Amino acid sequence: MNRSRVTTPALVVLATLVLMSSGMLGGRPAYASANGATDSPPAGQPRESVSVTGWGEVFGEPDTLTAEFAAETTAVTVEEAVDRATAAATRMRDSLIRAGVARADLQTSNVTIGSNMNENRKITGYTVSQGLTATIRDLPRAGALLSATIAAGGDAARLNGASFAIEDDAALLTEARKKAFADARGKAELYAGAAGRPLGRVVRISETDPGFAGAGGMAAADARFPIEPGRQRLSASVTVEWALGS
């Protein structure tokens, strides 16, 4: 599962053409097999090839929301601050469970204890924060669940962020990769044609990490926290090297 965040990766398409034709190398011939496919050149001889990067992207509808809650309290003693934060975090957790969120989709995170000091560097109290990460799968009710959870935590409640995701994005990534390869092939054919050479076999394929980002969409709920899942953009970038035929 992959999550979207607030920025969209910049589309960078790199096209690197490596042409070492017989005219450029003083009449050196291309190396080809009997069936016309370009083979590897003898040792010490450079490969005649074209290498390009292709880009492909697809869109899908998010089906989960991950919310980063926290309960934060301040007190004179550590024990009192911990007790207050624990009580607030428990109320927030119970609110989510009553709303139908599975315990497997709840996880404690980012538990911190810090001291507070005055201008004389004397400790005046302690602040405790207990994080709670919740995966919400019922998106039409997500806004209402966020509101209820914050209300349950009271003044100690915090919402540190939320992100959308497509839980099963394998099919979408496959489509993005196919588009990226087709894009790379189209560029390679263009460059090879401009050089007066046919494309040979694929020599090398290298993929960069897929990209994920959100895009605008319709509101999913009318609540204190209106939720807009929008669309999830999934992209793939692949660099492919083709040998050049003679």
URMOSUL-V669251 format. One record per run of one state. SS is the DSSP state (hx for helix, st for strand, lp for the rest). FROM is the first residue (numbers start at 1). LEN is the number of residues. Records with the same first field share a line. If there is no record, write none. Layout:
SS = FROM-LEN, FROM-LEN
//
This chain:
lp = 1-1, 4-11, 17-15, 33-5, 39-10, 61-3, 76-2, 99-4, 118-5, 137-2, 167-3, 195-4, 208-3, 216-5, 222-5, 228-3, 245-2
st = 2-2, 15-2, 32-1, 38-1, 49-12, 64-12, 106-12, 123-14, 157-10, 199-9, 211-5, 221-1, 227-1, 231-14
hx = 78-21, 103-3, 139-18, 170-25
//
